[in-house]
Amino acid sequence: MNILAEVVKALSEASDLPVAELPADASLESLGLSSIHVMSAYVSLERVLDISFTGGDLRYAPTDTVRELAAAIGGIHAAR
């Protein structure tokens, strides 16, 4: 499973931004994505990846860019 592609798709659905406008190395802030968008994407990713995020899962992971967020989620997915 391509975690980066799934994260981009979830962020696209949460924000109504087209997938093509969500480059992997763009910061979430520069894309105008709020914490609400990210949380909505998390809910979608929990279903798609069959995982459950807990409060501390992403607390210390670098998640400034789409790629960093995907890497952090990929680590959680692999650990479960």
N, C-alpha and C positions, 0 to 999 in steps of 0.2 A: 504494500500500500504506500502511495506517495503522500506522506504527511504534509509536506509543503503545499501540494495541490489541494488537499482537503482543507487546510487552514485558509488558503486564499479563497476557496469556494465559500467557506463559512463566513469569512469576513465580507465577501461580496454580498452574500445574502443578508447579512446583518446591517450592512450600510447602504445597500442599493448602488454601490460602485461596481462598474463592470470588472470582471476578472482581469482584463487587459490593463486596467488602471491601478492594479495592486502589485507593483514590482516587488520582488522578494527583498531587495535591499533598501526599500523606502521605509522611513520611520513611520510608525503608526500615527504619530502626531502630525507629520507633514501630509498625511493622507486625510486628515480631518477625522480620524477615528477616535471616538471617546471610549471611556471605560464601559459605557453601556453597550456600545457596539461589540467590544471584545467579550463582555460577559454573554451577550446573545450568541456570539460565535462559539463560546465554550459550551453552551447548552447543546448546540447543534453537533459539535465535535464529540460530546459525550455519547450521543446516540450513534453517530457514524463509526467512531472508534471503539465503542463498547468499553468506555472507561468512565471513571467518576473523579472529578477534581475535588480535592480537599483544600481547606484553608491555606495550608502552607506549601502546596505543590509548586507554585510559581513565584513564591515570595522573593527568593534570592536569585532566581534565574534572570539573565539579561533578556529582556523582551522588548527592546526599543524598536526593532525592525520586524517585518513580517517573517524573515528568515530566522531570526533569533526566537521569535514566538514559536515557530514551527519546530525548531530544534528542541526547545524546552518541552513542548507537548509530545514530540517524538520520544524523548527520554522517559516521560511518564508512561506513554503507551508501551514502550519496550519493557519497562519495569513491572508491568502488570500482567 
